[in-house]
Amino acid sequence: QYSFQENGWGTYLAERLVRKCDVVNRGISGYNTRWAKLILPRLITESTSADSIVAVTIFFGANDSALKELNPKQHVPLEEYAANLKSMVQYLKSVDITVDKIILITPPPLQESAWEKACLAKGDKLNRCNATTGQYAQACVQVAKECGTDVLDLWTLMQKNQDFSSYLSDGLHLSAKGNSFLAAQLWSRLENKLSALPSLLPYWRDVDHTNPEASLL
């Protein structure tokens, strides 16, 4: 949901692709794979033209990996999380969206001290830990291997040889820098898929102003 805010990774992609295709955001704050699996058939229906879809991203794990004893509403057990991801991929395949169009994204790492501060401000205890989030990220990578989809291992990439705290605004959600990092990583995977797409409408200088119908209709 936050990806379409200013400097969000969804906004970045939409701006890049405004002349090529629509970027549809159906990420909803707080949701987990248990809920997403149920609503996916409403978002992409059997009547949706698979040919009109060039890529689908599935980005879950930060909520599923919440600690059960402290956040039972959002928590989803690790095995069920993996099964839910597989179920979503299988559903997309059932409506003729091929695996080469599907990109799984792991949860980002958790900066525990910053998130604990955010939790305490709400009167809660620290309800996530980075090691547990890492287990969910590994499961996401494994599901991608088993299903034959692409995967963006954000959890590993953000921690590679660097302090990742600047990638997060509150220890959990992406900062502007984190959004930019994700956008760049995702674009490197999407660019080849999308570069061949034709422009939706001609550049304005190419429109015949004396007969615009010839250029636009």
Residue pairs with C-beta under 8 A, 6 or more apart in sequence:
1 25
1 27
1 28
1 29
2 8
2 27
2 29
2 173
2 174
3 9
3 10
3 11
3 25
3 27
3 179
4 10
4 11
4 14
4 25
5 11
7 176
7 179
7 180
8 174
8 179
9 174
9 179
9 180
9 182
9 183
9 186
10 23
10 25
10 27
12 179
12 180
12 183
12 187
13 23
13 183
13 186
13 187
13 190
14 22
14 23
16 187
17 23
17 194
19 199
19 200
19 201
20 194
20 197
20 198
20 199
20 200
21 54
21 194
21 197
21 200
26 43
27 59
30 63
30 74
31 60
31 63
32 60
32 63
32 64
32 74
32 75
32 76
32 81
33 60
33 61
33 64
33 76
33 80
33 81
33 84
33 85
33 88
34 64
34 76
34 80
34 84
36 58
36 60
36 84
36 88
37 84
37 87
37 88
37 91
40 88
40 91
40 92
41 91
44 53
44 56
44 92
44 95
44 97
45 95
46 95
48 95
50 95
50 96
50 97
50 98
53 97
53 101
54 101
54 193
54 194
54 197
55 101
55 102
55 103
55 190
55 193
55 194
56 92
56 97
56 101
56 102
56 103
57 103
57 104
57 105
57 186
58 85
58 88
58 89
58 102
58 103
58 104
58 105
59 104
59 105
60 81
60 84
60 85
60 107
60 140
61 81
61 106
61 107
61 133
61 136
61 137
61 140
62 107
62 108
62 110
62 128
62 133
62 172
63 74
63 76
64 74
64 75
64 76
64 81
64 107
64 136
65 75
65 78
65 81
65 107
65 128
65 132
65 133
65 135
65 136
66 74
66 75
66 127
66 128
67 75
67 127
67 128
67 129
67 132
68 75
68 77
70 124
70 125
70 126
70 127
71 127
71 128
76 84
78 135
78 136
78 139
81 136
81 139
81 140
82 139
82 140
82 142
82 143
85 104
85 139
85 140
85 143
86 143
86 146
86 147
89 99
89 102
89 104
89 143
89 147
89 149
90 147
92 102
93 99
99 147
99 148
99 149
100 149
100 150
101 193
102 147
102 149
102 150
103 149
103 150
103 151
103 152
103 186
103 189
103 190
104 140
104 141
104 143
104 144
104 149
104 150
104 151
104 152
105 140
105 151
105 152
105 154
105 182
105 186
106 136
106 137
106 140
106 141
106 151
106 152
106 153
106 154
106 155
106 156
107 133
107 136
107 137
107 140
107 154
107 155
108 154
108 155
108 158
108 164
108 167
108 168
108 174
108 178
108 182
109 130
109 133
109 134
109 154
109 155
109 158
109 159
109 164
109 167
109 168
110 128
110 129
110 130
110 133
110 168
110 171
110 172
111 130
111 164
111 165
111 168
111 171
111 172
112 126
112 128
112 129
112 130
112 171
113 171
114 165
114 168
114 170
114 171
114 172
115 126
115 128
115 170
115 171
115 172
116 125
116 126
116 171
117 170
117 171
118 170
118 171
118 172
119 125
119 126
119 127
128 172
133 155
134 155
137 153
137 154
137 155
137 156
140 151
140 153
141 151
141 153
143 149
144 150
144 151
145 151
150 189
152 182
152 185
152 186
152 189
154 182
154 185
157 181
157 185
158 164
158 167
158 178
158 181
165 171
166 175
166 177
166 178
167 174
167 175
167 177
167 178
167 181
168 174
168 175
168 178
169 175
169 176
169 178
174 182
201 216
202 215
202 216
206 215
207 215
207 216
208 214
208 215
